[in-house]
Amino acid sequence: MRGERSGGGTMMFVETNDIPSTGEYANVMYSDPNLPMTGNHEDFPLRNSSASLTMAAGCYDPGRMSGEGSPMTMSPWNQTSPFAKSPWSQFDEHLPQNGLIGSLIREEGHIYSLAASGDLLYTGSDSKNIRVWKNLKEFTGFKSNSGLVKAIIISGEKIFTGHQDGKIRVWKVSPRNPSIHKRSGTLPTLMEIFKCSIKPSNYVEVRRHRTALWIKHTDAVSCLSLSEDKQLLYSASWDRTLKVWRMADSKCLESISAHNDAVNSVVASSGALVFTGSADGTVKVWRRQEKGKSTKHALQQTLLEQECAVTALAVNTSGSVVYCGSSDGLVNFWEREDKQLSHGGVLRGHKLAVLCLSAAGNLVLTGSADKSICVWRRDGTIHTCLSVLTGHQGPVKCLALEEDRELSTDGDPRWIVYSGSLDKSVKVWSVSELAPDLNQTAVRHQQRLVSDADSFACEGSLSAGRAGGNRRRQ
């Protein structure tokens, strides 16, 4: 069974919700290197919140620091109060918060893929359309005529899209009008198909009594990734293969029978390494080897073998940590030591399958079929859950991160997070690496409740004295 097969822009904000107690979250806030690599934590409480329309279409708030979706502000007590500025209150109002900026909604298809580049966001869905957004507004779009768009990746002026029909399409932005995208080709190219089809040795058996050219994917292209030097494009498919394409001439250099089931994720990393995750429950590491003009990839290590399907992979910015999400809701991670990777621990934050991962800076984000996004911060070998972002009404299928150049500082790196869901919406979040974790947030809320109560009692006695003992109406 395969793990992955089982209008205009509108801004929305998440309603406030109750903050969980410290005890409920205490056992899921930190990664434990000694935890087993299978099973799930059934006691993790989910927090559901709805989204309500509060701003007009296309409206944009440059401040963007609403904390909706963050445990910091998802509490009925965290409201503006005349007692909030009490000298007895120890709550820090200026702490960075993780929260929702807005939502992009166009009721035309479930969102399966995202790619961010500068101020542009590309979204792919099962509507045959690829939409382009700019500053939370719909900027342009183009039609693929190929059904579901499962993967999008951007390289300079070119956009590569992976499709359900097994093809990779290449798009180019018009130099005269950036709102116009024209298809410049398909991988493999017609010329390469023609040249390859002449030799019978170029045909391989893909199913019983069926052959196909080795340069073609024979099932859905599930994921795409670029090499660190931007010279190679990697495509993985439900046909169980990993293919390597040279960017300079769009030529397929290699086809690898990588797994025994659908390949759901591929990530190219530094050090000429490529990671693949499959519905067969394995994560494999491939090393690029160049001999003259030829490029080959050899299996270096198998990181994981399990019963549950591997659904998502991500590598941190430095390439030192690899994250793997699975259909059991767990996220395993490995840390690089010399030339090998060793298992570092398990992140437990979801009750249903982890469908997508994204890493940037010291953060890693996990999106799940349980409709939530967990924000984790890595400090050395410890991962701490900062926030659980809620608001989607369907499974979170894809994530993309961009540095928030407007709000980031040297001491406070901030990120814009895009999350695409099967609820047909894309939500935009602001995330800080310095945001307090859930345990700290719960303690601060308790402190604030106590200080507000003391302030209320004090204000009440002062008012009674000034009023000459008059009784307050009940």
Secondary structure as the mmCIF struct_conf table of DSSP 4:
data_model
#
loop_
_struct_conf.conf_type_id
_struct_conf.id
_struct_conf.beg_label_comp_id
_struct_conf.beg_label_asym_id
_struct_conf.beg_label_seq_id
_struct_conf.end_label_comp_id
_struct_conf.end_label_asym_id
_struct_conf.end_label_seq_id
TURN_TY1_P TURN_TY1_P1 GLY A 3 ARG A 5
STRN STRN1 MET A 12 VAL A 14
HELX_LH_PP_P HELX_LH_PP_P1 GLU A 15 THR A 16
HELX_LH_PP_P HELX_LH_PP_P2 ASP A 18 SER A 21
HELX_RH_AL_P HELX_RH_AL_P1 THR A 22 TYR A 25
TURN_TY1_P TURN_TY1_P2 ALA A 26 VAL A 28
BEND BEND1 MET A 29 MET A 29
STRN STRN2 TYR A 30 TYR A 30
STRN STRN3 ASP A 32 ASP A 32
TURN_TY1_P TURN_TY1_P3 PRO A 33 ASN A 34
BEND BEND2 LEU A 35 LEU A 35
BEND BEND3 MET A 37 THR A 38
TURN_TY1_P TURN_TY1_P4 GLU A 42 ASP A 43
HELX_LH_PP_P HELX_LH_PP_P3 PHE A 44 LEU A 46
STRN STRN4 ALA A 51 LEU A 53
BEND BEND4 MET A 55 MET A 55
TURN_TY1_P TURN_TY1_P5 ALA A 57 GLY A 58
BEND BEND5 PRO A 62 GLY A 63
TURN_TY1_P TURN_TY1_P6 GLU A 68 GLY A 69
BEND BEND6 SER A 70 SER A 70
TURN_TY1_P TURN_TY1_P7 PRO A 71 THR A 73
BEND BEND7 SER A 75 SER A 75
TURN_TY1_P TURN_TY1_P8 PRO A 76 TRP A 77
BEND BEND8 GLN A 79 GLN A 79
TURN_TY1_P TURN_TY1_P9 PRO A 82 LYS A 85
TURN_TY1_P TURN_TY1_P10 PRO A 87 TRP A 88
TURN_TY1_P TURN_TY1_P11 GLU A 93 HIS A 94
BEND BEND9 LEU A 95 LEU A 95
STRN STRN5 GLY A 99 ILE A 105
TURN_TY1_P TURN_TY1_P12 GLU A 107 GLU A 108
STRN STRN6 ILE A 111 SER A 117
TURN_TY1_P TURN_TY1_P13 GLY A 118 ASP A 119
STRN STRN7 LEU A 120 SER A 125
TURN_TY1_P TURN_TY1_P14 ASP A 126 SER A 127
BEND BEND10 LYS A 128 LYS A 128
STRN STRN8 ASN A 129 LYS A 134
TURN_TY1_P TURN_TY1_P15 ASN A 135 LEU A 136
STRN STRN9 LYS A 137 LYS A 143
BEND BEND11 ASN A 145 GLY A 147
STRN STRN10 VAL A 149 SER A 155
TURN_TY1_P TURN_TY1_P16 GLY A 156 GLU A 157
STRN STRN11 LYS A 158 HIS A 163
TURN_TY1_P TURN_TY1_P17 GLN A 164 ASP A 165
BEND BEND12 GLY A 166 GLY A 166
STRN STRN12 ILE A 168 VAL A 173
BEND BEND13 PRO A 175 ARG A 176
TURN_TY1_P TURN_TY1_P18 PRO A 178 SER A 179
STRN STRN13 HIS A 181 LEU A 187
BEND BEND14 PRO A 188 PRO A 188
HELX_RH_AL_P HELX_RH_AL_P2 LEU A 190 SER A 197
TURN_TY1_P TURN_TY1_P19 ILE A 198 ILE A 198
BEND BEND15 LYS A 199 LYS A 199
HELX_RH_3T_P HELX_RH_3T_P1 PRO A 200 ASN A 202
STRN STRN14 TYR A 203 ARG A 207
TURN_TY1_P TURN_TY1_P20 ARG A 208 HIS A 209
STRN STRN15 ARG A 210 LEU A 213
TURN_TY1_P TURN_TY1_P21 TRP A 214 ILE A 215
BEND BEND16 LYS A 216 LYS A 216
BEND BEND17 THR A 218 ASP A 219
STRN STRN16 VAL A 221 LEU A 226
TURN_TY1_P TURN_TY1_P22 GLU A 228 ASP A 229
BEND BEND18 LYS A 230 LYS A 230
STRN STRN17 LEU A 232 SER A 237
TURN_TY1_P TURN_TY1_P23 TRP A 238 ASP A 239
BEND BEND19 ARG A 240 ARG A 240
STRN STRN18 THR A 241 ARG A 246
TURN_TY1_P TURN_TY1_P24 MET A 247 SER A 250
STRN STRN19 LYS A 251 SER A 257
BEND BEND20 ASN A 260 ASP A 261
STRN STRN20 VAL A 263 SER A 269
TURN_TY1_P TURN_TY1_P25 SER A 270 ALA A 272
STRN STRN21 LEU A 273 SER A 278
TURN_TY1_P TURN_TY1_P26 ALA A 279 ASP A 280
BEND BEND21 GLY A 281 GLY A 281
STRN STRN22 THR A 282 LYS A 291
TURN_TY1_P TURN_TY1_P27 GLY A 292 LYS A 293
STRN STRN23 SER A 294 GLU A 305
BEND BEND22 GLU A 307 CYS A 308
HELX_LH_PP_P HELX_LH_PP_P4 ALA A 309 ALA A 309
STRN STRN24 VAL A 310 VAL A 315
TURN_TY1_P TURN_TY1_P28 THR A 317 SER A 318
BEND BEND23 GLY A 319 GLY A 319
STRN STRN25 VAL A 321 SER A 326
TURN_TY1_P TURN_TY1_P29 SER A 327 ASP A 328
BEND BEND24 GLY A 329 GLY A 329
STRN STRN26 LEU A 330 GLU A 337
TURN_TY1_P TURN_TY1_P30 ASP A 338 LYS A 339
STRN STRN27 GLN A 340 ARG A 348
BEND BEND25 LYS A 351 LEU A 352
STRN STRN28 VAL A 354 ALA A 360
TURN_TY1_P TURN_TY1_P31 GLY A 361 ASN A 362
STRN STRN29 LEU A 363 SER A 368
TURN_TY1_P TURN_TY1_P32 ALA A 369 ASP A 370
BEND BEND26 LYS A 371 LYS A 371
STRN STRN30 ILE A 373 ASP A 379
TURN_TY1_P TURN_TY1_P33 GLY A 380 THR A 381
STRN STRN31 ILE A 382 LEU A 389
BEND BEND27 GLN A 393 GLY A 394
STRN STRN32 VAL A 396 GLU A 403
TURN_TY1_P TURN_TY1_P34 ARG A 405 LEU A 407
BEND BEND28 ASP A 410 ASP A 412
STRN STRN33 ARG A 414 SER A 421
TURN_TY1_P TURN_TY1_P35 LEU A 422 ASP A 423
BEND BEND29 LYS A 424 LYS A 424
STRN STRN34 SER A 425 SER A 432
TURN_TY1_P TURN_TY1_P36 GLU A 433 LEU A 434
HELX_RH_AL_P HELX_RH_AL_P3 LEU A 438 ARG A 466
TURN_TY1_P TURN_TY1_P37 ALA A 467 GLY A 469
HELX_LH_PP_P HELX_LH_PP_P5 ASN A 470 ARG A 473
#
